[in-house]
Amino acid sequence: MPPPQADEAVTVRVRMAGLAVASVGALAALTVLVRQHSTFVASLDTSAHDYLRSLAFGHPDLVAVMRDVTHLGDTVTILVVDVFALVACLVLHRRPAAAFVALIGFGVWALRLVLSGVVARPRPADALWTADGYSFPSGHTANTSAMAVIVVVTCWPFLGRVGRITLAVLATLVIALVAASRLIGGVHWPSDVLGGLLLAAAVVCIAGAVVPVNPMAPPTPR
């Protein structure tokens, strides 16, 4: 008879696989709609973009804050945090966590580039600051979401209940702020940000289904 830990691991992997299918399906559907220039998506994007643009012009202080916040999702920031987390997991002999971190960090980065090239969606022409590359999906949103999950997985075993709740709240807040900064700055359409969130969710769920044991478990005794 398999030990309880094995049954729990199988249950978690099955659940993560189910969530992966759902998130991949949602991302695929959105990608097709954007790629085919859906009038429904375009109408929602334009309405939300115009509203947020008018909001930004009425609140210049908010724009200044968002311009700073958006750097949390810059490539340099993401790379430094992800590499530090990976090295920390390896040094602490948390191999499942290291595999999980590597899968998420590289997977989100690589798949975002693939989707961006396939869809080749132009950015809004009236952005409040400059941004390079195609618009869909939002790289800042996807990579920041992945980074937040990576930080949570890396720190989780070393925190108590209050620390874990605080970390989860802060991670969620960072994702929300960076996503909002891309919209308020006008450098992405709302569906780009949604695509970035779905991409990160899909990769995280796939990694959770692939990694054989709990990546949030404490270091393995030597």
Number of C-alpha atoms within 10 A of each C-alpha: 5 6 7 9 11 13 12 13 16 15 13 17 22 14 15 20 19 15 19 22 15 16 22 20 14 15 22 16 12 20 21 12 16 22 14 10 13 12 11 10 15 16 11 13 17 14 12 15 23 14 12 17 20 11 14 20 13 11 11 11 11 15 20 13 11 21 18 11 18 20 15 20 25 16 14 11 14 20 15 10 14 24 14 14 23 23 14 16 24 16 12 16 16 21 18 20 27 24 19 28 28 18 20 28 27 15 20 26 18 12 16 22 15 13 18 20 14 13 18 16 19 14 19 14 10 13 17 17 11 11 14 7 14 20 22 29 33 27 30 25 32 30 31 31 29 29 28 22 22 25 19 17 20 25 17 20 14 12 12 10 9 9 13 16 13 13 18 16 11 14 19 14 13 20 24 15 18 26 29 20 26 28 23 27 24 24 24 29 27 26 23 28 24 18 26 27 26 25 31 30 24 26 23 27 23 24 23 24 23 15 18 16 20 17 23 17 15 17 18 10 7 5
